[in-house]
Amino acid sequence: MNRAGLQSRIALGLSPTPRPGLILLPVGMALGPAGLNVLSDTVLSYLDPVVAIALAALGVFAGLDLNFRRVRETALFAAATVEAGLTMVAVGAGLWLIRSRLDLSAFSLWQVLTMFAVAAAVSSTASGDQVDRPSSFAARVGDLDDVVPIFLSGLLLAWLHQGFSRDALSLVSQTTLIALIIAAAGWLLVGQVLPEGEQQVFVAGTLLLLGGAAAFLSMSSLWVGLVAGLFWGVAGGSARDSIERDMRYLQRPLIVLLLLVTGARLELSLPALGVGVVYVLFRSFGKLAGGWAAGRIILPELPRDVGRRLLAPGVLAVASAVNVLQATGTSNTTTLLLAVTVIGSLGSELLAVMVQRQRES
């Protein structure tokens, strides 16, 4: 993967969130029901379908970016999986220690721990200059450690709706099949020799169908988008390039809307702040331990400070929490999940900036 490819990953909306997030989240809070009420509960309910589309778009970007035909992609993906897995275990263990502070009225303890763990696992990194440099390997691990959490988000929501049963597996299978059918239809339409403007209409329509299908089934929009992105990546061709190009036109406004709506739905509290501090501490430990294990076990070429490079969570952390809230509805648990994830994401971003400055000094 060349430098342009790595930078395009950042441009697709999976870049570190501190600058847009620090601005847009407070703006959303000011415009929300607790502020000026411009984004009232009624308006937010109307925006829910658009938020589902934004979540599906993030999943698509992650799916399009996974390509096992690239050099060392399999090893990098394995390293990313190890790193993400240890981060989820660390966050789950940390929150288990303070389980009395978690609201378990709507879900079981293990379901709640899984919600937080999935949101904590993702990372966002800046690219290196050359593909064979250790910094670029670290950046690629940060790119790929969102795939497993997005996959788990689909299983998690099926578990929340159906419990451990055949019905849950059936729901995941049906959702996957629907996503594949929509993706195949979009790929065939875009692949026709059409003016660029018409292709953009088909891409937008396909994305609308993906988000709408996930919302209708109360399943993970991120998962549906990931399945579609993986299909388009495997199918390849000019249609794949056109879809990726046109998605870039949509991603920025969708992410802006996602952050504004997240801010409007945000309910900060002292309990959320306390849980958020624990979340940041154990997530940071998980990233450091996961980066170390990935370098020792899977890919020795990774830099020793790979864990520190993965501290920034990016927009997908917040998106994971919004994904659960949309699919299961507003409750004390999902409200706490969103607040802690936002607090933890901003805290992790600031910690990553501090570590970066220390490394450069």
C-alpha positions as CSV (number, residue, x, y, z in Angstrom):
1,M,0.0,0.0,0.0
2,N,1.5,3.3,-1.0
3,R,1.4,6.6,0.8
4,A,-1.6,7.8,-1.1
5,G,-3.5,4.7,-0.1
6,L,-2.7,5.2,3.6
7,Q,-3.7,8.8,3.4
8,S,-7.0,8.0,1.6
9,R,-7.8,5.8,4.6
10,I,-7.5,8.8,6.9
11,A,-9.6,10.9,4.4
12,L,-12.4,8.4,4.5
13,G,-13.4,9.5,7.9
14,L,-11.5,7.0,10.1
15,S,-9.0,9.6,11.0
16,P,-8.4,10.7,14.6
17,T,-11.4,12.7,15.9
18,P,-10.1,15.3,18.4
19,R,-10.3,18.3,16.2
20,P,-13.7,17.8,14.6
21,G,-15.0,15.9,17.6
22,L,-14.0,18.5,20.2
23,I,-15.9,21.1,18.1
24,L,-18.9,19.2,16.9
25,L,-19.8,17.3,20.0
26,P,-20.2,20.4,22.2
27,V,-22.1,22.1,19.3
28,G,-24.4,19.2,19.2
29,M,-24.9,19.4,23.0
30,A,-25.7,23.1,22.6
31,L,-28.3,22.4,19.9
32,G,-29.8,19.4,21.6
33,P,-32.7,18.9,24.0
34,A,-30.5,20.0,27.0
35,G,-29.5,23.2,25.2
36,L,-31.3,25.3,22.6
37,N,-33.5,22.4,21.6
38,V,-33.0,23.0,17.9
39,L,-32.2,19.3,17.6
40,S,-35.2,18.3,19.6
41,D,-36.2,14.7,20.4
42,T,-38.6,14.9,17.4
43,V,-35.9,16.2,15.1
44,L,-33.5,13.5,16.3
45,S,-36.0,10.8,15.6
46,Y,-36.3,12.1,12.0
47,L,-32.5,12.1,11.7
48,D,-32.1,8.5,12.9
49,P,-32.3,7.0,9.4
50,V,-29.6,9.3,8.2
51,V,-27.4,8.3,11.2
52,A,-27.9,4.7,10.2
53,I,-26.6,5.6,6.7
54,A,-23.6,7.3,8.2
55,L,-22.8,4.2,10.3
56,A,-23.2,2.0,7.2
57,A,-20.8,4.3,5.3
58,L,-18.1,3.8,8.0
59,G,-18.6,0.1,7.8
60,V,-18.2,0.3,4.0
61,F,-14.9,2.2,4.3
62,A,-13.5,-0.5,6.6
63,G,-14.6,-3.3,4.3
64,L,-13.2,-1.6,1.1
65,D,-9.9,-1.1,2.8
66,L,-9.3,-4.8,3.7
67,N,-7.5,-6.5,0.8
68,F,-5.6,-9.7,1.4
69,R,-3.9,-9.4,-2.0
70,R,-1.7,-6.7,-0.5
71,V,1.7,-7.6,0.7
72,R,1.8,-8.8,4.3
73,E,-1.9,-8.0,4.7
74,T,-2.7,-11.3,6.4
75,A,0.0,-10.9,9.0
76,L,-1.0,-7.3,9.6
77,F,-4.6,-8.3,10.0
78,A,-3.6,-11.1,12.5
79,A,-1.6,-8.5,14.4
80,A,-4.5,-6.1,14.5
81,T,-6.9,-8.9,15.7
82,V,-4.5,-9.8,18.5
83,E,-4.2,-6.1,19.5
84,A,-7.9,-5.5,19.3
85,G,-8.7,-8.7,21.2
86,L,-6.4,-7.8,24.1
87,T,-7.9,-4.3,24.3
88,M,-11.4,-5.7,24.5
89,V,-10.3,-8.1,27.3
90,A,-8.6,-5.3,29.2
91,V,-11.6,-3.0,29.0
92,G,-14.0,-5.8,29.9
93,A,-11.9,-6.7,32.9
94,G,-11.6,-3.1,34.1
95,L,-15.3,-2.5,33.9
96,W,-16.0,-5.8,35.6
97,L,-14.1,-4.5,38.6
98,I,-16.5,-1.5,38.9
99,R,-19.6,-3.5,37.7
100,S,-21.6,-2.0,40.6
101,R,-21.5,1.3,38.8
102,L,-22.9,-0.1,35.6
103,D,-26.7,0.0,35.0
104,L,-27.8,-3.5,34.3
105,S,-31.5,-3.0,34.3
106,A,-32.0,-3.7,30.6
107,F,-29.1,-6.1,29.8
108,S,-26.9,-8.7,31.5
109,L,-23.4,-7.8,32.8
110,W,-21.7,-9.7,30.0
111,Q,-23.7,-7.9,27.3
112,V,-22.9,-4.5,28.8
113,L,-19.2,-5.4,29.1
114,T,-19.2,-6.5,25.4
115,M,-20.8,-3.2,24.4
116,F,-18.0,-1.2,26.0
117,A,-15.2,-3.6,24.8
118,V,-16.3,-3.4,21.2
119,A,-16.3,0.4,21.3
120,A,-12.9,0.5,22.9
121,A,-11.1,-1.8,20.5
122,V,-10.8,0.5,17.4
123,S,-7.8,2.7,16.7
124,S,-6.8,5.5,14.3
125,T,-3.3,6.3,13.3
126,A,-1.4,8.6,10.9
127,S,0.4,7.0,8.0
128,G,4.1,6.6,7.5
129,D,6.0,7.8,4.5
130,Q,6.8,4.4,2.9
131,V,5.0,1.1,2.9
132,D,8.0,-0.9,4.3
133,R,8.6,1.5,7.2
134,P,7.7,0.3,10.8
135,S,5.6,3.4,11.2
136,S,3.5,2.3,8.2
137,F,3.1,-1.2,9.6
138,A,1.8,0.4,12.8
139,A,-0.6,2.6,10.9
140,R,-1.9,-0.4,9.0
141,V,-2.5,-2.3,12.2
142,G,-4.5,0.7,13.4
143,D,-6.5,0.6,10.1
144,L,-7.3,-3.0,10.4
145,D,-8.2,-3.4,14.1
146,D,-11.7,-2.1,13.4
147,V,-12.8,-5.1,11.3
148,V,-13.2,-7.6,14.2
149,P,-15.1,-5.1,16.5
150,I,-17.5,-4.3,13.6
151,F,-18.0,-8.1,13.1
152,L,-18.6,-8.5,16.8
153,S,-21.1,-5.6,16.7
154,G,-23.4,-7.7,14.4
155,L,-23.2,-10.7,16.8
156,L,-23.7,-8.5,19.8
157,L,-26.9,-7.0,18.5
158,A,-28.3,-10.4,17.5
159,W,-27.4,-11.6,21.0
160,L,-29.2,-8.6,22.6
161,H,-32.3,-9.3,20.5
162,Q,-32.5,-13.1,20.4
163,G,-30.1,-14.3,23.2
164,F,-27.8,-17.3,22.5
165,S,-30.0,-19.2,20.1
166,R,-30.5,-20.4,16.6
167,D,-32.7,-17.3,16.1
168,A,-29.7,-15.1,16.7
169,L,-27.6,-16.9,14.1
170,S,-30.5,-16.8,11.7
171,L,-30.8,-13.1,12.2
172,V,-27.1,-12.6,11.5
173,S,-27.3,-14.7,8.4
174,Q,-30.4,-13.0,7.1
175,T,-28.8,-9.6,7.7
176,T,-25.6,-10.6,5.9
177,L,-27.5,-12.0,2.9
178,I,-29.6,-8.8,2.6
179,A,-26.4,-6.8,2.7
180,L,-24.8,-8.9,0.0
181,I,-27.9,-8.7,-2.3
182,I,-27.9,-4.9,-1.9
183,A,-24.2,-4.6,-2.5
184,A,-24.4,-6.9,-5.6
185,A,-27.2,-4.8,-7.1
186,G,-25.3,-1.6,-6.4
187,W,-22.1,-3.0,-8.0
188,L,-24.0,-4.1,-11.1
189,L,-25.7,-0.7,-11.5
190,V,-22.5,1.4,-10.9
191,G,-20.5,-0.9,-13.2
192,Q,-22.6,0.1,-16.2
193,V,-21.1,2.7,-18.5
194,L,-22.9,5.7,-17.1
195,P,-22.1,9.4,-16.5
196,E,-20.4,10.1,-13.2
197,G,-23.5,12.0,-11.9
198,E,-25.7,8.9,-12.4
199,Q,-23.2,6.7,-10.7
200,Q,-23.2,8.9,-7.6
201,V,-27.0,8.6,-7.5
202,F,-26.7,4.8,-7.5
203,V,-24.0,4.8,-4.9
204,A,-26.1,7.1,-2.6
205,G,-29.2,4.9,-3.2
206,T,-27.2,1.7,-2.4
207,L,-26.0,3.3,0.9
208,L,-29.5,4.4,1.7
209,L,-30.7,0.8,1.3
210,L,-27.9,-0.6,3.4
211,G,-28.7,1.8,6.3
212,G,-32.4,1.4,5.9
213,A,-32.2,-2.4,6.0
214,A,-30.1,-2.4,9.2
215,A,-32.5,0.1,10.8
216,F,-35.5,-2.0,9.8
217,L,-33.9,-5.2,11.3
218,S,-32.6,-3.3,14.3
219,M,-29.2,-4.7,13.5
220,S,-25.7,-3.3,13.2
221,S,-25.4,-0.7,10.4
222,L,-21.7,-1.0,10.8
223,W,-21.9,-4.7,10.1
224,V,-24.1,-4.3,7.1
225,G,-21.7,-1.7,5.7
226,L,-18.7,-3.9,6.3
227,V,-20.3,-6.8,4.4
228,A,-21.0,-4.5,1.5
229,G,-17.5,-3.1,1.5
230,L,-15.9,-6.5,1.6
231,F,-18.1,-7.6,-1.3
232,W,-17.1,-4.6,-3.4
233,G,-13.5,-5.0,-2.5
234,V,-13.5,-8.7,-3.6
235,A,-15.6,-7.9,-6.7
236,G,-13.1,-5.2,-7.7
237,G,-13.3,-3.6,-11.2
238,S,-14.1,-0.1,-12.2
239,A,-17.3,-0.3,-10.2
240,R,-15.3,-0.7,-7.0
241,D,-13.2,2.3,-7.8
242,S,-16.3,4.4,-8.7
243,I,-18.0,3.4,-5.4
244,E,-15.0,4.4,-3.3
245,R,-14.6,7.7,-5.2
246,D,-18.3,8.6,-4.8
247,M,-18.3,7.6,-1.1
248,R,-15.7,10.2,-0.4
249,Y,-18.1,12.9,-1.4
250,L,-20.6,11.6,1.1
251,Q,-18.4,10.7,4.1
252,R,-17.7,14.2,5.4
253,P,-21.2,15.5,5.7
254,L,-22.4,12.2,7.1
255,I,-19.7,12.2,9.8
256,V,-20.4,15.8,10.7
257,L,-24.1,14.8,11.1
258,L,-23.2,11.8,13.2
259,L,-21.1,13.8,15.6
260,L,-23.7,16.5,15.9
261,V,-26.5,14.0,16.7
262,T,-24.2,12.2,19.1
263,G,-23.6,15.5,20.9
264,A,-27.3,16.2,21.0
265,R,-28.0,12.8,22.5
266,L,-25.2,13.0,25.0
267,E,-26.1,13.1,28.7
268,L,-23.0,13.7,30.8
269,S,-23.0,12.8,34.5
270,L,-20.5,12.2,37.4
271,P,-21.0,8.4,37.2
272,A,-20.3,8.5,33.5
273,L,-17.1,10.5,34.2
274,G,-16.0,8.0,36.8
275,V,-16.6,5.0,34.5
276,G,-14.9,7.0,31.7
277,V,-11.7,7.4,33.6
278,V,-11.5,3.6,34.2
279,Y,-12.4,3.1,30.5
280,V,-9.4,5.3,29.4
281,L,-7.0,3.6,31.8
282,F,-7.8,0.1,30.9
283,R,-8.1,0.8,27.2
284,S,-4.7,2.4,27.2
285,F,-3.3,-0.6,29.0
286,G,-5.0,-2.9,26.5
287,K,-3.5,-1.0,23.6
288,L,0.0,-1.1,25.0
289,A,-0.3,-4.8,25.9
290,G,-1.9,-5.6,22.6
291,G,0.7,-3.7,20.6
292,W,3.5,-5.5,22.4
293,A,1.9,-8.9,21.9
294,A,1.2,-8.3,18.2
295,G,4.9,-7.3,17.7
296,R,6.3,-10.3,19.7
297,I,3.9,-13.0,18.4
298,I,2.8,-12.0,14.9
299,L,4.9,-9.3,13.3
300,P,8.4,-8.5,14.7
301,E,8.8,-5.6,12.3
302,L,6.3,-3.5,14.2
303,P,7.9,-0.7,16.2
304,R,8.2,-1.1,19.9
305,D,5.9,1.8,20.6
306,V,3.1,0.5,18.4
307,G,0.7,0.4,21.3
308,R,1.3,4.1,22.0
309,R,0.6,4.8,18.3
310,L,-2.8,3.1,18.7
311,L,-4.2,5.2,21.6
312,A,-6.4,7.4,19.4
313,P,-9.7,5.7,18.8
314,G,-11.1,7.8,15.9
315,V,-14.7,8.3,15.1
316,L,-15.6,4.6,15.0
317,A,-15.5,4.3,18.8
318,V,-18.3,6.8,19.1
319,A,-20.1,5.3,16.1
320,S,-20.0,1.8,17.8
321,A,-21.9,3.3,20.8
322,V,-24.4,5.1,18.6
323,N,-24.9,1.9,16.7
324,V,-26.0,0.0,19.9
325,L,-28.2,2.9,21.0
326,Q,-30.0,3.0,17.6
327,A,-30.5,-0.7,17.4
328,T,-31.7,-1.3,21.0
329,G,-33.3,2.1,21.9
330,T,-32.6,4.6,24.5
331,S,-32.1,3.2,28.0
332,N,-30.0,4.0,31.1
333,T,-27.5,1.5,29.9
334,T,-27.1,2.8,26.3
335,T,-27.1,6.4,27.6
336,L,-24.2,5.5,29.9
337,L,-22.5,3.7,27.1
338,L,-22.6,6.7,24.8
339,A,-21.5,9.1,27.5
340,V,-18.6,6.9,28.6
341,T,-17.5,6.2,25.1
342,V,-17.4,9.9,24.2
343,I,-15.6,10.8,27.4
344,G,-13.2,7.9,26.9
345,S,-12.6,8.7,23.2
346,L,-11.8,12.4,24.0
347,G,-9.6,11.3,26.9
348,S,-7.8,8.8,24.8
349,E,-7.3,11.3,22.0
350,L,-5.8,13.9,24.4
351,L,-3.6,11.2,25.8
352,A,-2.4,10.2,22.3
353,V,-1.5,13.9,21.6
354,M,0.5,14.1,24.8
355,V,2.4,10.9,24.0
356,Q,3.0,12.1,20.5
357,R,4.5,15.4,21.7
358,Q,6.6,13.5,24.2
359,R,8.0,11.2,21.5
360,E,8.8,14.1,19.2
361,S,10.6,16.2,21.9
